[in-house]
Amino acid sequence: MDYVSALVPPVVMAVFFIGLIVTIVRSQGGANKAKEDGVVDAALARVEAAQQASSPKDAGA
């Protein structure tokens, strides 16, 4: 029976790990993807706007 108690923790960890991977894969795409893409696009637009706003000052110096 020692082999059973030795195998239980790795099996439990493997089951939780597989569940985590399945959850990550399922959360990709769909409505979540559109929402995440919108947030990233907005952040990139803010960075680009800040860079363009600072560029004319640097060019004149």
URGITA-V941253 format. One record per helix or strand of 2 or more residues. SS is the DSSP state (~ for helix, > for strand). FROM is the first residue (numbers start at 1). TO is the last residue. If there is no record, write none. Layout:
((SS FROM TO) (SS FROM TO))
This chain:
((~ 2 27) (~ 30 60))
